[in-house]
Amino acid sequence: MTTKTEESRQPKIMTKPLPEILDELENYIKRVEEAVRQAQAAARESREAAA
């Protein structure tokens, strides 16, 4: 037996238009890339400071 809340809980992919989902993914990827760049810069500075 399913309850009303279980029925209303759908994955976002089923409730949002695909272009909106893809835009969100693109923004997420850009944020991750920027975080990676910052981590790499911090690691480089750390190595230089330790040398």
Rosetta constraint file for C-alpha pairs under 8 A:
AtomPair CA 2 CA 6 HARMONIC 6.16 0.50
AtomPair CA 2 CA 7 HARMONIC 6.81 0.50
AtomPair CA 3 CA 7 HARMONIC 6.40 0.50
AtomPair CA 4 CA 8 HARMONIC 6.21 0.50
AtomPair CA 5 CA 9 HARMONIC 6.18 0.50
AtomPair CA 10 CA 14 HARMONIC 6.47 0.50
AtomPair CA 10 CA 15 HARMONIC 7.05 0.50
AtomPair CA 11 CA 15 HARMONIC 6.93 0.50
AtomPair CA 12 CA 16 HARMONIC 5.86 0.50
AtomPair CA 13 CA 17 HARMONIC 7.60 0.50
AtomPair CA 13 CA 18 HARMONIC 7.38 0.50
AtomPair CA 13 CA 21 HARMONIC 7.22 0.50
AtomPair CA 16 CA 20 HARMONIC 6.66 0.50
AtomPair CA 16 CA 21 HARMONIC 6.68 0.50
AtomPair CA 17 CA 21 HARMONIC 6.54 0.50
AtomPair CA 18 CA 22 HARMONIC 6.11 0.50
AtomPair CA 19 CA 23 HARMONIC 6.11 0.50
AtomPair CA 20 CA 24 HARMONIC 6.28 0.50
AtomPair CA 21 CA 25 HARMONIC 6.24 0.50
AtomPair CA 22 CA 26 HARMONIC 6.10 0.50
AtomPair CA 23 CA 27 HARMONIC 6.20 0.50
AtomPair CA 24 CA 28 HARMONIC 6.12 0.50
AtomPair CA 25 CA 29 HARMONIC 6.11 0.50
AtomPair CA 26 CA 30 HARMONIC 6.25 0.50
AtomPair CA 27 CA 31 HARMONIC 6.30 0.50
AtomPair CA 28 CA 32 HARMONIC 6.21 0.50
AtomPair CA 29 CA 33 HARMONIC 6.10 0.50
AtomPair CA 30 CA 34 HARMONIC 6.23 0.50
AtomPair CA 31 CA 35 HARMONIC 6.21 0.50
AtomPair CA 32 CA 36 HARMONIC 6.17 0.50
AtomPair CA 33 CA 37 HARMONIC 6.27 0.50
AtomPair CA 34 CA 38 HARMONIC 6.23 0.50
AtomPair CA 35 CA 39 HARMONIC 6.12 0.50
AtomPair CA 36 CA 40 HARMONIC 6.07 0.50
AtomPair CA 37 CA 41 HARMONIC 6.15 0.50
AtomPair CA 38 CA 42 HARMONIC 6.13 0.50
AtomPair CA 39 CA 43 HARMONIC 6.10 0.50
AtomPair CA 40 CA 44 HARMONIC 6.10 0.50
AtomPair CA 41 CA 45 HARMONIC 6.13 0.50
AtomPair CA 42 CA 46 HARMONIC 6.05 0.50
AtomPair CA 43 CA 47 HARMONIC 6.19 0.50
AtomPair CA 44 CA 48 HARMONIC 6.20 0.50
AtomPair CA 45 CA 49 HARMONIC 6.05 0.50
AtomPair CA 46 CA 50 HARMONIC 6.16 0.50
AtomPair CA 47 CA 51 HARMONIC 6.26 0.50
